[in-house]
Amino acid sequence: MIKKQLLMLLGALLIACQFAYAHPPTGITAKYNPMTKELKVIVSHPVNKKYRHYVKKIEVSQDNKIIAEKSFVRQTSKVSEFTTFKLNDTITNENITIKAYCNISGELEKTVSLNGAERKQ
């Protein structure tokens, strides 16, 4: 009986430790080039082991509809994930939402204006 309780407690502690080290992405930066219709996205997500803890997916949506997404099996660097989306003629207005998911726990969402300060000329 005591061994069973001890094993359950140990299992709970191991699960808690995993989530203590897991965290959602901390920031999203986006730059849009209207000439090439490319959206460059950088997701800040500092990690120690980029093969075990990483940004697993980035979605770009507009009006609650996903217009582009990419999935990953590791993180590009220990501090962030970056990628480029070709948006073509999928843009219907100037605001888009970018959502980044951690492979262990959490997500971050940010709405940006393609006509705003982060627009590349």
Secondary structure, 3 states (H helix, E strand, C coil): CHHHHHHHHHHHHHHHHHHHHCCCCCEEEEEEECCCCEEEEEEECCCCCCCCCCEEEEEEEECCEEEEEEECCCCCCCCEEEEEEECCCCCCCCEEEEEEEECCCCEEEEEEECCCCCECC
